[in-house]
Amino acid sequence: MAASAVQELGGDQPPTPRKPLIQPGVISFLILVVILGGWELAGRFDLINPFFFSWPSAIAKAAWVMLMNGQLFVDLWFTGYAYLIGVIAACIFGSALGLAMGWWKTFGQIVDPYVVFFSAMPRIALYPVLLMLFGLGDMSRIMIVFIGVLFPVLFNAYVGAKQTPRLLIDVARVFGYSNNKLFLSIVLPSSLPYLMAGFRTGITLGMVLIVVAEFFGGSSGLGREIAITATMYKTPEMYAWLIYTSLAALIIVRATDYLERRALAWT
């Protein structure tokens, strides 16, 4: 009777989660306000060394000047087109190779040792080699992004293809699916979550690599501007370039999240 009474009272139902009194976005914004306010006051009252840290209002002023004089768009374009070419090429090639390795077992066993060997090399350490091969032009920057994005995408595609449920494959074969149709209808949709995770990791790493590459050997671009302002001890300008670089990466990641939701809805 006790059990039936609990059931009648809804005791077997999971409790309804309470909505937070303050939304997480509001909390994040308040934390940001507190950090920026404390930083501003510390800079104004000489509690920190402005030579190294500056303060938010000075950084905002420098960022506004960059935006108004057009320098931001020039360097953003210079970095952006090489970055996009490298990312798109790496995503296409890495997805194709990884899916092929996961789907055709023999091919995967042949190629796997080479993939592991080259993926273990530190990416940025290859940049001097790329400079010797391609010079200071666009190709060296494109290639460092390509190499950085390639392996996260490849490994995730490889795992995604290998993790395709065997039951789905067997049922598809019973219905007479050809290998090509089986790959497109079963393996590829099943691998999409892994692919999107690889894209997200790869595009972030690609942004880091192209900025570091421009920092050490670029003629222009976001990384070059960070290097120049740091060398000339223009601290507010340096932080402004860092913030613009991070904002660009954030926009790209959010665009990837949007594409991920669309792709997973399709599957």
MIVEXPA-22752 format. One record per residue (C-alpha): residue in one letter; residue number from 0; x, y, z; chain. Coordinates in steps of 0.1 Angstrom, whole numbers. Layout:
BEGIN
<doke rest="A" nr="NUM" c1="X" c2="Y" c3="Z" kette="A"/>
...
//
This chain:
BEGIN
<doke rest="M" nr="0" c1="0" c2="0" c3="0" kette="A"/>
<doke rest="A" nr="1" c1="29" c2="23" c3="8" kette="A"/>
<doke rest="A" nr="2" c1="43" c2="18" c3="-27" kette="A"/>
<doke rest="S" nr="3" c1="10" c2="24" c3="-43" kette="A"/>
<doke rest="A" nr="4" c1="5" c2="56" c3="-23" kette="A"/>
<doke rest="V" nr="5" c1="40" c2="68" c3="-34" kette="A"/>
<doke rest="Q" nr="6" c1="31" c2="61" c3="-70" kette="A"/>
<doke rest="E" nr="7" c1="-2" c2="79" c3="-66" kette="A"/>
<doke rest="L" nr="8" c1="16" c2="109" c3="-52" kette="A"/>
<doke rest="G" nr="9" c1="40" c2="108" c3="-82" kette="A"/>
<doke rest="G" nr="10" c1="69" c2="94" c3="-62" kette="A"/>
<doke rest="D" nr="11" c1="81" c2="73" c3="-91" kette="A"/>
<doke rest="Q" nr="12" c1="85" c2="104" c3="-113" kette="A"/>
<doke rest="P" nr="13" c1="118" c2="122" c3="-115" kette="A"/>
<doke rest="P" nr="14" c1="118" c2="155" c3="-97" kette="A"/>
<doke rest="T" nr="15" c1="114" c2="185" c3="-120" kette="A"/>
<doke rest="P" nr="16" c1="147" c2="205" c3="-121" kette="A"/>
<doke rest="R" nr="17" c1="144" c2="240" c3="-106" kette="A"/>
<doke rest="K" nr="18" c1="152" c2="269" c3="-128" kette="A"/>
<doke rest="P" nr="19" c1="182" c2="289" c3="-114" kette="A"/>
<doke rest="L" nr="20" c1="173" c2="322" c3="-98" kette="A"/>
<doke rest="I" nr="21" c1="200" c2="339" c3="-119" kette="A"/>
<doke rest="Q" nr="22" c1="207" c2="327" c3="-154" kette="A"/>
<doke rest="P" nr="23" c1="243" c2="315" c3="-160" kette="A"/>
<doke rest="G" nr="24" c1="248" c2="341" c3="-187" kette="A"/>
<doke rest="V" nr="25" c1="240" c2="369" c3="-162" kette="A"/>
<doke rest="I" nr="26" c1="265" c2="354" c3="-137" kette="A"/>
<doke rest="S" nr="27" c1="292" c2="352" c3="-163" kette="A"/>
<doke rest="F" nr="28" c1="286" c2="389" c3="-172" kette="A"/>
<doke rest="L" nr="29" c1="287" c2="399" c3="-136" kette="A"/>
<doke rest="I" nr="30" c1="320" c2="381" c3="-131" kette="A"/>
<doke rest="L" nr="31" c1="334" c2="399" c3="-162" kette="A"/>
<doke rest="V" nr="32" c1="323" c2="433" c3="-148" kette="A"/>
<doke rest="V" nr="33" c1="339" c2="426" c3="-115" kette="A"/>
<doke rest="I" nr="34" c1="372" c2="415" c3="-131" kette="A"/>
<doke rest="L" nr="35" c1="373" c2="445" c3="-155" kette="A"/>
<doke rest="G" nr="36" c1="363" c2="469" c3="-127" kette="A"/>
<doke rest="G" nr="37" c1="390" c2="456" c3="-104" kette="A"/>
<doke rest="W" nr="38" c1="416" c2="456" c3="-132" kette="A"/>
<doke rest="E" nr="39" c1="407" c2="492" c3="-141" kette="A"/>
<doke rest="L" nr="40" c1="410" c2="504" c3="-105" kette="A"/>
<doke rest="A" nr="41" c1="442" c2="485" c3="-100" kette="A"/>
<doke rest="G" nr="42" c1="457" c2="503" c3="-130" kette="A"/>
<doke rest="R" nr="43" c1="444" c2="537" c3="-121" kette="A"/>
<doke rest="F" nr="44" c1="458" c2="536" c3="-86" kette="A"/>
<doke rest="D" nr="45" c1="491" c2="521" c3="-97" kette="A"/>
<doke rest="L" nr="46" c1="485" c2="488" c3="-79" kette="A"/>
<doke rest="I" nr="47" c1="498" c2="470" c3="-110" kette="A"/>
<doke rest="N" nr="48" c1="526" c2="479" c3="-134" kette="A"/>
<doke rest="P" nr="49" c1="510" c2="495" c3="-165" kette="A"/>
<doke rest="F" nr="50" c1="541" c2="487" c3="-184" kette="A"/>
<doke rest="F" nr="51" c1="531" c2="450" c3="-183" kette="A"/>
<doke rest="F" nr="52" c1="493" c2="450" c3="-178" kette="A"/>
<doke rest="S" nr="53" c1="478" c2="484" c3="-189" kette="A"/>
<doke rest="W" nr="54" c1="441" c2="487" c3="-180" kette="A"/>
<doke rest="P" nr="55" c1="407" c2="481" c3="-197" kette="A"/>
<doke rest="S" nr="56" c1="399" c2="517" c3="-207" kette="A"/>
<doke rest="A" nr="57" c1="433" c2="522" c3="-223" kette="A"/>
<doke rest="I" nr="58" c1="430" c2="489" c3="-241" kette="A"/>
<doke rest="A" nr="59" c1="395" c2="498" c3="-253" kette="A"/>
<doke rest="K" nr="60" c1="408" c2="531" c3="-266" kette="A"/>
<doke rest="A" nr="61" c1="436" c2="514" c3="-286" kette="A"/>
<doke rest="A" nr="62" c1="411" c2="488" c3="-300" kette="A"/>
<doke rest="W" nr="63" c1="388" c2="516" c3="-311" kette="A"/>
<doke rest="V" nr="64" c1="416" c2="534" c3="-329" kette="A"/>
<doke rest="M" nr="65" c1="425" c2="502" c3="-348" kette="A"/>
<doke rest="L" nr="66" c1="389" c2="497" c3="-358" kette="A"/>
<doke rest="M" nr="67" c1="384" c2="532" c3="-370" kette="A"/>
<doke rest="N" nr="68" c1="417" c2="536" c3="-390" kette="A"/>
<doke rest="G" nr="69" c1="410" c2="503" c3="-408" kette="A"/>
<doke rest="Q" nr="70" c1="442" c2="485" c3="-397" kette="A"/>
<doke rest="L" nr="71" c1="422" c2="458" c3="-380" kette="A"/>
<doke rest="F" nr="72" c1="405" c2="448" c3="-412" kette="A"/>
<doke rest="V" nr="73" c1="437" c2="447" c3="-432" kette="A"/>
<doke rest="D" nr="74" c1="455" c2="424" c3="-408" kette="A"/>
<doke rest="L" nr="75" c1="423" c2="403" c3="-402" kette="A"/>
<doke rest="W" nr="76" c1="420" c2="397" c3="-439" kette="A"/>
<doke rest="F" nr="77" c1="457" c2="389" c3="-442" kette="A"/>
<doke rest="T" nr="78" c1="454" c2="362" c3="-415" kette="A"/>
<doke rest="G" nr="79" c1="419" c2="351" c3="-423" kette="A"/>
<doke rest="Y" nr="80" c1="422" c2="340" c3="-459" kette="A"/>
<doke rest="A" nr="81" c1="453" c2="319" c3="-453" kette="A"/>
<doke rest="Y" nr="82" c1="436" c2="304" c3="-422" kette="A"/>
<doke rest="L" nr="83" c1="404" c2="296" c3="-440" kette="A"/>
<doke rest="I" nr="84" c1="422" c2="279" c3="-469" kette="A"/>
<doke rest="G" nr="85" c1="443" c2="258" c3="-445" kette="A"/>
<doke rest="V" nr="86" c1="413" c2="249" c3="-424" kette="A"/>
<doke rest="I" nr="87" c1="390" c2="239" c3="-453" kette="A"/>
<doke rest="A" nr="88" c1="417" c2="219" c3="-470" kette="A"/>
<doke rest="A" nr="89" c1="425" c2="201" c3="-438" kette="A"/>
<doke rest="C" nr="90" c1="389" c2="193" c3="-429" kette="A"/>
<doke rest="I" nr="91" c1="382" c2="179" c3="-464" kette="A"/>
<doke rest="F" nr="92" c1="414" c2="158" c3="-466" kette="A"/>
<doke rest="G" nr="93" c1="414" c2="147" c3="-429" kette="A"/>
<doke rest="S" nr="94" c1="377" c2="137" c3="-430" kette="A"/>
<doke rest="A" nr="95" c1="382" c2="117" c3="-462" kette="A"/>
<doke rest="L" nr="96" c1="413" c2="99" c3="-450" kette="A"/>
<doke rest="G" nr="97" c1="400" c2="93" c3="-415" kette="A"/>
<doke rest="L" nr="98" c1="367" c2="79" c3="-427" kette="A"/>
<doke rest="A" nr="99" c1="385" c2="57" c3="-452" kette="A"/>
<doke rest="M" nr="100" c1="409" c2="44" c3="-425" kette="A"/>
<doke rest="G" nr="101" c1="380" c2="35" c3="-403" kette="A"/>
<doke rest="W" nr="102" c1="358" c2="20" c3="-429" kette="A"/>
<doke rest="W" nr="103" c1="384" c2="-1" c3="-448" kette="A"/>
<doke rest="K" nr="104" c1="402" c2="-19" c3="-421" kette="A"/>
<doke rest="T" nr="105" c1="432" c2="-31" c3="-442" kette="A"/>
<doke rest="F" nr="106" c1="438" c2="4" c3="-455" kette="A"/>
<doke rest="G" nr="107" c1="436" c2="17" c3="-419" kette="A"/>
<doke rest="Q" nr="108" c1="461" c2="-8" c3="-407" kette="A"/>
<doke rest="I" nr="109" c1="485" c2="2" c3="-434" kette="A"/>
<doke rest="V" nr="110" c1="483" c2="39" c3="-430" kette="A"/>
<doke rest="D" nr="111" c1="479" c2="41" c3="-392" kette="A"/>
<doke rest="P" nr="112" c1="516" c2="39" c3="-383" kette="A"/>
<doke rest="Y" nr="113" c1="525" c2="68" c3="-406" kette="A"/>
<doke rest="V" nr="114" c1="497" c2="89" c3="-393" kette="A"/>
<doke rest="V" nr="115" c1="507" c2="83" c3="-356" kette="A"/>
<doke rest="F" nr="116" c1="544" c2="90" c3="-365" kette="A"/>
<doke rest="F" nr="117" c1="537" c2="124" c3="-381" kette="A"/>
<doke rest="S" nr="118" c1="510" c2="134" c3="-357" kette="A"/>
<doke rest="A" nr="119" c1="535" c2="131" c3="-328" kette="A"/>
<doke rest="M" nr="120" c1="557" c2="158" c3="-343" kette="A"/>
<doke rest="P" nr="121" c1="552" c2="192" c3="-326" kette="A"/>
<doke rest="R" nr="122" c1="534" c2="213" c3="-352" kette="A"/>
<doke rest="I" nr="123" c1="550" c2="247" c3="-347" kette="A"/>
<doke rest="A" nr="124" c1="585" c2="231" c3="-348" kette="A"/>
<doke rest="L" nr="125" c1="578" c2="223" c3="-384" kette="A"/>
<doke rest="Y" nr="126" c1="574" c2="259" c3="-393" kette="A"/>
<doke rest="P" nr="127" c1="611" c2="266" c3="-399" kette="A"/>
<doke rest="V" nr="128" c1="610" c2="237" c3="-424" kette="A"/>
<doke rest="L" nr="129" c1="580" c2="252" c3="-441" kette="A"/>
<doke rest="L" nr="130" c1="598" c2="285" c3="-443" kette="A"/>
<doke rest="M" nr="131" c1="627" c2="269" c3="-460" kette="A"/>
<doke rest="L" nr="132" c1="604" c2="251" c3="-485" kette="A"/>
<doke rest="F" nr="133" c1="579" c2="278" c3="-492" kette="A"/>
<doke rest="G" nr="134" c1="595" c2="311" c3="-479" kette="A"/>
<doke rest="L" nr="135" c1="577" c2="338" c3="-461" kette="A"/>
<doke rest="G" nr="136" c1="547" c2="338" c3="-485" kette="A"/>
<doke rest="D" nr="137" c1="512" c2="326" c3="-479" kette="A"/>
<doke rest="M" nr="138" c1="519" c2="290" c3="-486" kette="A"/>
<doke rest="S" nr="139" c1="540" c2="285" c3="-454" kette="A"/>
<doke rest="R" nr="140" c1="512" c2="299" c3="-433" kette="A"/>
<doke rest="I" nr="141" c1="485" c2="279" c3="-451" kette="A"/>
<doke rest="M" nr="142" c1="506" c2="247" c3="-446" kette="A"/>
<doke rest="I" nr="143" c1="511" c2="252" c3="-409" kette="A"/>
<doke rest="V" nr="144" c1="473" c2="256" c3="-404" kette="A"/>
<doke rest="F" nr="145" c1="467" c2="226" c3="-426" kette="A"/>
<doke rest="I" nr="146" c1="491" c2="204" c3="-406" kette="A"/>
<doke rest="G" nr="147" c1="476" c2="216" c3="-373" kette="A"/>
<doke rest="V" nr="148" c1="440" c2="210" c3="-383" kette="A"/>
<doke rest="L" nr="149" c1="446" c2="178" c3="-402" kette="A"/>
<doke rest="F" nr="150" c1="453" c2="154" c3="-374" kette="A"/>
<doke rest="P" nr="151" c1="425" c2="162" c3="-349" kette="A"/>
<doke rest="V" nr="152" c1="400" c2="159" c3="-378" kette="A"/>
<doke rest="L" nr="153" c1="416" c2="127" c3="-391" kette="A"/>
<doke rest="F" nr="154" c1="417" c2="109" c3="-358" kette="A"/>
<doke rest="N" nr="155" c1="381" c2="119" c3="-349" kette="A"/>
<doke rest="A" nr="156" c1="369" c2="107" c3="-384" kette="A"/>
<doke rest="Y" nr="157" c1="388" c2="75" c3="-379" kette="A"/>
<doke rest="V" nr="158" c1="372" c2="68" c3="-345" kette="A"/>
<doke rest="G" nr="159" c1="338" c2="78" c3="-358" kette="A"/>
<doke rest="A" nr="160" c1="339" c2="54" c3="-387" kette="A"/>
<doke rest="K" nr="161" c1="352" c2="26" c3="-365" kette="A"/>
<doke rest="Q" nr="162" c1="324" c2="32" c3="-339" kette="A"/>
<doke rest="T" nr="163" c1="296" c2="28" c3="-363" kette="A"/>
<doke rest="P" nr="164" c1="271" c2="3" c3="-347" kette="A"/>
<doke rest="R" nr="165" c1="276" c2="-31" c3="-362" kette="A"/>
<doke rest="L" nr="166" c1="238" c2="-37" c3="-360" kette="A"/>
<doke rest="L" nr="167" c1="231" c2="-8" c3="-384" kette="A"/>
<doke rest="I" nr="168" c1="256" c2="-21" c3="-409" kette="A"/>
<doke rest="D" nr="169" c1="241" c2="-57" c3="-407" kette="A"/>
<doke rest="V" nr="170" c1="206" c2="-44" c3="-412" kette="A"/>
<doke rest="A" nr="171" c1="216" c2="-23" c3="-441" kette="A"/>
<doke rest="R" nr="172" c1="233" c2="-53" c3="-458" kette="A"/>
<doke rest="V" nr="173" c1="201" c2="-73" c3="-453" kette="A"/>
<doke rest="F" nr="174" c1="183" c2="-46" c3="-472" kette="A"/>
<doke rest="G" nr="175" c1="208" c2="-49" c3="-500" kette="A"/>
<doke rest="Y" nr="176" c1="227" c2="-17" c3="-495" kette="A"/>
<doke rest="S" nr="177" c1="258" c2="-14" c3="-517" kette="A"/>
<doke rest="N" nr="178" c1="291" c2="-4" c3="-501" kette="A"/>
<doke rest="N" nr="179" c1="288" c2="32" c3="-514" kette="A"/>
<doke rest="K" nr="180" c1="252" c2="35" c3="-502" kette="A"/>
<doke rest="L" nr="181" c1="261" c2="19" c3="-469" kette="A"/>
<doke rest="F" nr="182" c1="289" c2="44" c3="-464" kette="A"/>
<doke rest="L" nr="183" c1="268" c2="74" c3="-473" kette="A"/>
<doke rest="S" nr="184" c1="237" c2="64" c3="-454" kette="A"/>
<doke rest="I" nr="185" c1="250" c2="47" c3="-423" kette="A"/>
<doke rest="V" nr="186" c1="287" c2="53" c3="-417" kette="A"/>
<doke rest="L" nr="187" c1="289" c2="90" c3="-425" kette="A"/>
<doke rest="P" nr="188" c1="258" c2="101" c3="-404" kette="A"/>
<doke rest="S" nr="189" c1="271" c2="80" c3="-375" kette="A"/>
<doke rest="S" nr="190" c1="305" c2="96" c3="-377" kette="A"/>
<doke rest="L" nr="191" c1="292" c2="132" c3="-378" kette="A"/>
<doke rest="P" nr="192" c1="294" c2="138" c3="-340" kette="A"/>
<doke rest="Y" nr="193" c1="330" c2="127" c3="-340" kette="A"/>
<doke rest="L" nr="194" c1="338" c2="148" c3="-371" kette="A"/>
<doke rest="M" nr="195" c1="323" c2="179" c3="-356" kette="A"/>
<doke rest="A" nr="196" c1="343" c2="174" c3="-325" kette="A"/>
<doke rest="G" nr="197" c1="374" c2="171" c3="-346" kette="A"/>
<doke rest="F" nr="198" c1="365" c2="203" c3="-365" kette="A"/>
<doke rest="R" nr="199" c1="360" c2="222" c3="-333" kette="A"/>
<doke rest="T" nr="200" c1="394" c2="211" c3="-319" kette="A"/>
<doke rest="G" nr="201" c1="412" c2="217" c3="-352" kette="A"/>
<doke rest="I" nr="202" c1="400" c2="252" c3="-360" kette="A"/>
<doke rest="T" nr="203" c1="410" c2="264" c3="-325" kette="A"/>
<doke rest="L" nr="204" c1="445" c2="249" c3="-329" kette="A"/>
<doke rest="G" nr="205" c1="447" c2="263" c3="-364" kette="A"/>
<doke rest="M" nr="206" c1="441" c2="298" c3="-352" kette="A"/>
<doke rest="V" nr="207" c1="468" c2="294" c3="-325" kette="A"/>
<doke rest="L" nr="208" c1="493" c2="281" c3="-351" kette="A"/>
<doke rest="I" nr="209" c1="488" c2="308" c3="-377" kette="A"/>
<doke rest="V" nr="210" c1="492" c2="336" c3="-351" kette="A"/>
<doke rest="V" nr="211" c1="524" c2="320" c3="-337" kette="A"/>
<doke rest="A" nr="212" c1="537" c2="316" c3="-372" kette="A"/>
<doke rest="E" nr="213" c1="531" c2="352" c3="-380" kette="A"/>
<doke rest="F" nr="214" c1="546" c2="362" c3="-347" kette="A"/>
<doke rest="F" nr="215" c1="579" c2="346" c3="-357" kette="A"/>
<doke rest="G" nr="216" c1="580" c2="350" c3="-395" kette="A"/>
<doke rest="G" nr="217" c1="551" c2="370" c3="-409" kette="A"/>
<doke rest="S" nr="218" c1="551" c2="402" c3="-429" kette="A"/>
<doke rest="S" nr="219" c1="517" c2="412" c3="-417" kette="A"/>
<doke rest="G" nr="220" c1="486" c2="397" c3="-399" kette="A"/>
<doke rest="L" nr="221" c1="473" c2="395" c3="-363" kette="A"/>
<doke rest="G" nr="222" c1="504" c2="376" c3="-350" kette="A"/>
<doke rest="R" nr="223" c1="528" c2="401" c3="-366" kette="A"/>
<doke rest="E" nr="224" c1="509" c2="430" c3="-350" kette="A"/>
<doke rest="I" nr="225" c1="511" c2="413" c3="-316" kette="A"/>
<doke rest="A" nr="226" c1="548" c2="408" c3="-320" kette="A"/>
<doke rest="I" nr="227" c1="555" c2="444" c3="-332" kette="A"/>
<doke rest="T" nr="228" c1="535" c2="460" c3="-304" kette="A"/>
<doke rest="A" nr="229" c1="551" c2="437" c3="-278" kette="A"/>
<doke rest="T" nr="230" c1="586" c2="446" c3="-291" kette="A"/>
<doke rest="M" nr="231" c1="578" c2="483" c3="-290" kette="A"/>
<doke rest="Y" nr="232" c1="563" c2="480" c3="-255" kette="A"/>
<doke rest="K" nr="233" c1="529" c2="493" c3="-267" kette="A"/>
<doke rest="T" nr="234" c1="511" c2="474" c3="-240" kette="A"/>
<doke rest="P" nr="235" c1="475" c2="486" c3="-246" kette="A"/>
<doke rest="E" nr="236" c1="478" c2="480" c3="-284" kette="A"/>
<doke rest="M" nr="237" c1="493" c2="445" c3="-277" kette="A"/>
<doke rest="Y" nr="238" c1="464" c2="436" c3="-255" kette="A"/>
<doke rest="A" nr="239" c1="439" c2="450" c3="-281" kette="A"/>
<doke rest="W" nr="240" c1="454" c2="428" c3="-308" kette="A"/>
<doke rest="L" nr="241" c1="452" c2="398" c3="-284" kette="A"/>
<doke rest="I" nr="242" c1="415" c2="405" c3="-277" kette="A"/>
<doke rest="Y" nr="243" c1="407" c2="409" c3="-314" kette="A"/>
<doke rest="T" nr="244" c1="424" c2="375" c3="-321" kette="A"/>
<doke rest="S" nr="245" c1="405" c2="358" c3="-294" kette="A"/>
<doke rest="L" nr="246" c1="372" c2="373" c3="-306" kette="A"/>
<doke rest="A" nr="247" c1="379" c2="361" c3="-341" kette="A"/>
<doke rest="A" nr="248" c1="385" c2="326" c3="-328" kette="A"/>
<doke rest="L" nr="249" c1="353" c2="328" c3="-307" kette="A"/>
<doke rest="I" nr="250" c1="332" c2="338" c3="-337" kette="A"/>
<doke rest="I" nr="251" c1="346" c2="309" c3="-357" kette="A"/>
<doke rest="V" nr="252" c1="339" c2="284" c3="-329" kette="A"/>
<doke rest="R" nr="253" c1="303" c2="297" c3="-325" kette="A"/>
<doke rest="A" nr="254" c1="298" c2="293" c3="-363" kette="A"/>
<doke rest="T" nr="255" c1="311" c2="257" c3="-360" kette="A"/>
<doke rest="D" nr="256" c1="286" c2="251" c3="-332" kette="A"/>
<doke rest="Y" nr="257" c1="258" c2="263" c3="-354" kette="A"/>
<doke rest="L" nr="258" c1="269" c2="241" c3="-382" kette="A"/>
<doke rest="E" nr="259" c1="272" c2="212" c3="-358" kette="A"/>
<doke rest="R" nr="260" c1="236" c2="216" c3="-346" kette="A"/>
<doke rest="R" nr="261" c1="224" c2="217" c3="-382" kette="A"/>
<doke rest="A" nr="262" c1="244" c2="187" c3="-392" kette="A"/>
<doke rest="L" nr="263" c1="233" c2="166" c3="-362" kette="A"/>
<doke rest="A" nr="264" c1="197" c2="176" c3="-368" kette="A"/>
<doke rest="W" nr="265" c1="200" c2="162" c3="-403" kette="A"/>
<doke rest="T" nr="266" c1="213" c2="129" c3="-390" kette="A"/>
//
